[in-house]
């Protein structure tokens, strides 16, 4: 099928690669969307730099048709990168944003791991930014003023349901899944498609 629908930008999570979003990429491509699966080095740079050096650059280079909406589908930290990007850059053709297991209020696992200096060195600067502290980056980003749907995993110990939610989200879905492979769930992928088409799960 020809990719004649809107753009859908995919952003993977911490310590993962674009391959982890492969199932969603394949399904949405077959549905006719122009899918852009962004790869970025999650352990090398701060979230602000990942936003500017990878996401912003990718959108400028590949989302050139202004008649098409730009949607986002993210997993975990990818959602925070998109939220930061959209808080700094206005897209006149912004569509919908779907966040899968996003640490919107931070992650207690990030609190724990970043308390060890050696792990900060190994895992990079972005991890510490995902803490649950009130002044952490996720908690400082302005609330979104665009359509947001959030999917959380019932058995997610890294980003529990309440940590994923936003007060002004358009819709919310809880699925029987853990954090690592939630984006591969058939139910999640169907929910992503529905939100893109209808703005609800």
Order of alpha helices (4+ residues) and beta strands (2+ residues): beta-alpha-beta-alpha-alpha-beta-alpha-beta-alpha-alpha-alpha-alpha-beta-alpha-beta-alpha
